[in-house]
Amino acid sequence: MRGIITFIPNLITLLNLAAGTTATILALEGDLGTAAIFIFVAGLFDFLDGFSARLLKAYSDIGKELDSLADVISFGIAPSMILLGLMKLAVYGNIITLNEAIVKGEWAWLFTALLIPAFSAYRLAKFNTDTRQTVNFLGLPTPSNAFIWAGFGLMSGFSGNEELLVYLFTPNNLLFLAIITSLLLVSEIPMFSLKFSGLSIYDNWHRYILLLVSIILIVLFKFYAPAMIILTYISLSISFYLFKIRI
C-alpha cells in the first residue's frame, strides 16, 4: 500500500509530461491556442505533484529526477514549439514545414526556438543543485517562462485581433523576447515564490498585489492576460530587487 501511495506523485508528474507532449504535438500541427492550454494543464499537474508529495509525505529521488525530466518537455520543448510557430507566422505568414522554410529562405530565424529548451534545461539543472532556492527563486522559474509563451499562443490562437498580433509578433520582437527570457532563466535575480505562506497580509503582501493585478488583467484583457500576468510578476520581482525591498 505504501508503494502505491508513493507512486501517486510520480503518476501526476507523468500526466504533466503527457500534457507537455500533447502541447508539443499540437504546436507542431499549428494549433498554438490549444497547445497553450495544454501547457497550462501541465503547470497544474506540476503544482499537484509537489502538493501530493508533501501531503502524502511521498518524497523520492526518482520523483525529483522525473519531475525535472517532465519539466524539460512541458516547460522547455512545448513553449519552444509555440515560439517556432509564432516565428513561422511572423516570417512566412503561415505555419509551414521546415522543408518549405528552407526553400523560401530566412529559415535562420527559426533557430530562435532552440533558446528556450537549452536555457530551461540548464535552469532546471541549476535549480536541482542550488540550496539557496528553498524559499524564493534565483532567476525566472521554467513554468513561468513557459506560461509567457503559452500566453502568446493563446493570443495567436483565440484573440482574433490579427492586425495587433502582426505588429507585436515580428521576428525581431520574438528574438528579443526569447533572448531576454532565456537570460532571466539563468540569472541571479531574486524572484518571489507564488506559494502563499498562510493568509497573512504581512507575509504575502507581494503575492496579494500580483493576485489583485491578475484578476484585473483577466477581466480586462481575457486571452491577453496570462502573458501579461507573468510579465507583471517579472517586473515586480526585478523592481523589488533593484529597490532592495525584502520579499
C-alpha positions as CSV (number, residue, x, y, z in Angstrom):
1,M,0.0,0.0,0.0
2,R,2.8,2.4,0.9
3,G,4.4,1.7,-2.6
4,I,1.1,2.7,-4.3
5,I,0.9,5.9,-2.2
6,T,4.5,6.8,-3.0
7,F,3.8,6.4,-6.7
8,I,0.8,8.8,-6.8
9,P,3.0,12.0,-7.1
10,N,5.0,10.3,-9.9
11,L,1.8,9.4,-11.7
12,I,0.8,13.1,-11.6
13,T,4.3,14.0,-12.9
14,L,3.7,11.7,-15.8
15,L,0.4,13.4,-16.5
16,N,2.5,16.7,-16.6
17,L,4.8,15.1,-19.2
18,A,1.8,13.8,-21.2
19,A,0.2,17.3,-21.3
20,G,3.5,18.8,-22.3
21,T,4.0,16.2,-25.1
22,T,0.4,16.9,-26.3
23,A,1.2,20.6,-26.4
24,T,4.3,20.0,-28.4
25,I,2.4,17.9,-31.0
26,L,-0.4,20.5,-31.2
27,A,2.0,23.4,-31.7
28,L,3.8,21.5,-34.5
29,E,0.4,21.0,-36.1
30,G,-0.2,24.7,-36.0
31,D,-2.8,24.8,-33.2
32,L,-1.0,27.2,-31.0
33,G,-4.0,28.1,-28.9
34,T,-4.9,24.6,-27.8
35,A,-1.2,23.8,-27.3
36,A,-1.0,26.8,-24.9
37,I,-4.0,25.3,-22.9
38,F,-2.1,22.0,-22.5
39,I,1.0,23.9,-21.2
40,F,-1.2,25.4,-18.5
41,V,-2.7,22.0,-17.8
42,A,0.9,20.7,-17.4
43,G,1.5,23.6,-15.0
44,L,-1.5,22.4,-12.9
45,F,-0.1,18.9,-12.8
46,D,3.3,20.3,-11.9
47,F,1.7,22.0,-8.9
48,L,-0.3,19.0,-7.9
49,D,2.6,16.5,-7.9
50,G,4.5,18.6,-5.4
51,F,1.4,19.2,-3.3
52,S,0.6,15.5,-3.3
53,A,4.2,14.6,-2.4
54,R,4.0,16.9,0.6
55,L,0.5,15.8,1.6
56,L,1.4,12.1,1.4
57,K,5.0,12.5,2.6
58,A,5.9,10.6,-0.6
59,Y,9.3,12.0,-1.5
60,S,11.8,10.0,-3.6
61,D,14.9,10.6,-5.6
62,I,13.1,9.1,-8.6
63,G,10.3,11.6,-8.2
64,K,12.8,14.5,-8.1
65,E,14.5,13.4,-11.3
66,L,11.2,12.5,-13.0
67,D,9.9,16.0,-12.2
68,S,12.8,17.7,-13.9
69,L,12.6,15.4,-17.0
70,A,8.9,16.2,-17.3
71,D,9.5,19.9,-16.9
72,V,12.1,19.9,-19.7
73,I,9.3,18.6,-22.0
74,S,6.4,20.7,-20.7
75,F,8.2,23.9,-20.0
76,G,11.1,23.7,-22.4
77,I,10.2,21.9,-25.5
78,A,6.5,22.7,-25.6
79,P,6.9,26.5,-25.4
80,S,9.7,26.4,-27.8
81,M,7.3,24.9,-30.4
82,I,4.9,27.7,-29.8
83,L,7.7,30.2,-30.4
84,L,8.6,28.2,-33.6
85,G,5.0,28.5,-34.8
86,L,4.9,32.3,-33.9
87,M,8.2,32.8,-35.8
88,K,6.9,31.0,-38.8
89,L,3.8,33.2,-38.8
90,A,6.0,36.3,-38.4
91,V,8.4,35.4,-41.2
92,Y,6.2,33.5,-43.7
93,G,2.6,34.4,-42.8
94,N,1.6,30.8,-42.0
95,I,2.9,27.7,-40.2
96,I,4.8,25.9,-43.0
97,T,7.1,22.8,-42.8
98,L,10.8,23.1,-42.3
99,N,11.5,21.9,-45.9
100,E,9.2,24.7,-47.2
101,A,11.0,27.2,-45.0
102,I,14.4,26.2,-46.3
103,V,13.1,26.6,-49.9
104,K,11.7,30.1,-49.1
105,G,14.8,31.2,-47.2
106,E,15.1,33.3,-44.0
107,W,15.0,30.0,-42.1
108,A,17.7,31.1,-39.7
109,W,15.0,32.9,-37.7
110,L,13.6,29.5,-36.7
111,F,16.7,28.6,-34.7
112,T,15.4,31.2,-32.1
113,A,13.2,28.4,-30.8
114,L,16.2,26.4,-29.6
115,L,17.0,29.0,-26.9
116,I,14.1,28.0,-24.7
117,P,14.8,24.3,-24.2
118,A,18.5,24.9,-23.9
119,F,18.2,27.5,-21.2
120,S,15.3,25.8,-19.5
121,A,17.3,22.5,-19.1
122,Y,20.3,24.5,-17.7
123,R,17.9,26.3,-15.3
124,L,16.5,23.0,-14.1
125,A,19.9,21.5,-13.5
126,K,21.0,24.7,-11.7
127,F,17.9,24.6,-9.5
128,N,18.3,21.0,-8.5
129,T,21.9,21.7,-7.3
130,D,21.3,25.1,-5.7
131,T,20.5,25.0,-2.0
132,R,19.7,28.8,-1.9
133,Q,16.4,28.4,-3.7
134,T,14.3,26.9,-0.8
135,V,12.0,29.9,-0.2
136,N,12.2,32.1,-3.2
137,F,13.9,31.7,-6.6
138,L,17.0,32.9,-8.2
139,G,16.2,33.5,-11.8
140,L,12.9,33.0,-13.7
141,P,11.3,29.6,-12.9
142,T,10.8,27.4,-16.0
143,P,7.0,27.2,-15.7
144,S,6.7,31.0,-15.5
145,N,8.8,31.3,-18.7
146,A,6.6,28.6,-20.4
147,F,3.4,30.5,-19.4
148,I,4.7,33.6,-21.1
149,W,5.0,31.8,-24.4
150,A,1.8,29.8,-23.8
151,G,0.1,33.2,-23.2
152,F,1.4,34.3,-26.6
153,G,0.0,31.1,-28.1
154,L,-3.4,31.9,-26.6
155,M,-3.3,35.4,-28.1
156,S,-2.4,33.9,-31.5
157,G,-5.0,31.2,-31.4
158,F,-8.0,32.9,-29.8
159,S,-7.8,36.7,-29.6
160,G,-8.9,37.3,-33.2
161,N,-7.0,40.6,-33.4
162,E,-4.7,39.7,-36.3
163,E,-3.6,43.3,-37.0
164,L,-2.3,43.8,-33.5
165,L,-0.6,40.4,-33.4
166,V,1.3,41.1,-36.6
167,Y,2.6,44.3,-35.0
168,L,3.5,42.5,-31.8
169,F,4.9,39.3,-33.1
170,T,7.6,40.4,-35.5
171,P,10.8,38.3,-36.0
172,N,12.9,41.0,-34.2
173,N,10.4,41.2,-31.2
174,L,10.3,37.4,-30.8
175,L,14.0,37.1,-31.0
176,F,14.5,39.9,-28.4
177,L,11.9,38.3,-26.0
178,A,13.4,34.8,-26.4
179,I,16.9,36.2,-25.6
180,I,15.7,38.2,-22.6
181,T,13.5,35.5,-21.1
182,S,16.3,32.8,-21.6
183,L,18.8,35.0,-19.8
184,L,16.3,35.6,-17.0
185,L,16.1,31.8,-16.5
186,V,19.7,31.5,-15.6
187,S,20.1,34.9,-13.9
188,E,20.8,35.6,-10.2
189,I,17.8,38.0,-9.9
190,P,15.6,37.0,-6.9
191,M,12.0,36.1,-8.0
192,F,9.5,35.6,-5.2
193,S,7.7,32.3,-4.9
194,L,4.0,32.3,-5.7
195,K,3.2,29.9,-2.9
196,F,1.3,31.6,-0.1
197,S,2.8,31.2,3.4
198,G,-0.5,31.2,5.2
199,L,-3.0,34.1,4.7
200,S,-1.1,36.8,6.5
201,I,-1.0,40.1,4.5
202,Y,2.3,40.9,6.1
203,D,4.0,37.7,4.9
204,N,2.3,37.7,1.5
205,W,1.7,41.3,0.5
206,H,3.6,41.0,-2.7
207,R,1.6,37.9,-3.7
208,Y,-1.6,39.7,-2.9
209,I,-0.6,42.5,-5.2
210,L,0.1,40.1,-8.0
211,L,-3.2,38.3,-7.3
212,L,-5.1,41.6,-7.5
213,V,-3.4,42.7,-10.7
214,S,-4.0,39.3,-12.2
215,I,-7.7,39.5,-11.6
216,I,-7.9,42.9,-13.1
217,L,-5.9,41.8,-16.2
218,I,-8.1,38.7,-16.7
219,V,-11.3,40.8,-16.5
220,L,-10.0,43.5,-18.9
221,F,-7.9,41.6,-21.4
222,K,-9.0,37.9,-21.3
223,F,-6.7,35.9,-23.7
224,Y,-4.1,38.6,-23.4
225,A,-4.0,38.3,-19.6
226,P,-1.8,35.2,-19.0
227,A,1.4,36.6,-20.7
228,M,0.7,40.0,-19.1
229,I,0.4,38.4,-15.6
230,I,3.8,36.7,-15.9
231,L,5.4,39.8,-17.3
232,T,4.0,41.7,-14.3
233,Y,5.4,39.0,-11.9
234,I,8.9,39.5,-13.5
235,S,8.6,43.3,-13.3
236,L,7.6,43.2,-9.7
237,S,10.5,40.8,-8.8
238,I,13.0,43.0,-10.6
239,S,11.7,46.1,-9.0
240,F,11.9,44.6,-5.5
241,Y,15.5,43.6,-6.3
242,L,16.6,47.0,-7.6
243,F,15.0,48.9,-4.8
244,K,16.2,46.3,-2.2
245,I,12.7,45.5,-1.0
246,R,12.6,42.4,1.2
247,I,10.4,39.6,-0.2
